[in-house]
Amino acid sequence: MTKPITPRQHGLIDYGFSASMLTLPSLFGMSRKARLFFAMFGATQGTVNAITDQPFAIAPLISFRTHRTVDLGSTPLYALAPLLTGVAREGKARVFWLLMGGVLVAVYNLTDWQATKAAKKRGGRFRLR
């Protein structure tokens, strides 16, 4: 069964996720510690997305399959870091963290990670349509 989020959509969602992590904590008036935590996570997410072989890559250096591994490996870090740093004690940061964590899990589980095989059959890299 094909999942509804294509590599193209995943790339766009990741850029939106990154932009949200970089901007919304300031707009919501979160503490400096929370803004720094979310900015670091957002910048990392944006960088990984920019170098992943997907239609909106800046420099496709890593495969979409590797991106999947990074997403899976970073989820526990995202889940634990606010608890360990104390960011989760701040009300606004806690709500934002939980909401964005839900987005991460949903996008990961709804992404068609097998689409890369179909792209290879079409001639390699993903292409914008």
TAZILIN-V700433 format. One record per backbone hydrogen bond with DSSP energy under -0.5 kcal/mol. CO is the residue of the C=O (numbers start at 1). NH is the residue of the N-H. Records with the same first field share a line. If there is no record, write none. Layout:
CO->NH, NH
This chain:
4->6
5->112
6->10
7->11
8->12
9->13
10->14
11->15
12->16
13->17
14->18
15->19
16->20
17->21
18->22
19->23
20->24, 25
23->26, 27
24->28
25->30
26->29
31->35
32->36
33->37
34->38
35->39
36->40
37->41
38->42
39->43
40->44
41->45
42->46
43->47
44->48
45->49
46->50
47->51
49->52
50->58, 59
51->61, 62
52->54
54->57
59->61
62->53
63->67
64->68
65->69
66->70
67->71
68->72
69->73
70->74
71->75
72->76
73->77
74->78
75->79
76->80
77->81
78->82
80->83, 84
81->85
82->86, 88
86->89
87->90
89->91
90->94
91->95
92->96
93->97
94->98
95->99
96->100
97->101
98->102
99->103
100->104
101->105
102->106
103->107
104->108
105->109
106->110
107->111
108->111
110->5
111->113
112->115
113->116
114->117, 118
115->119
116->120
117->121
118->122
119->124
120->123
123->125
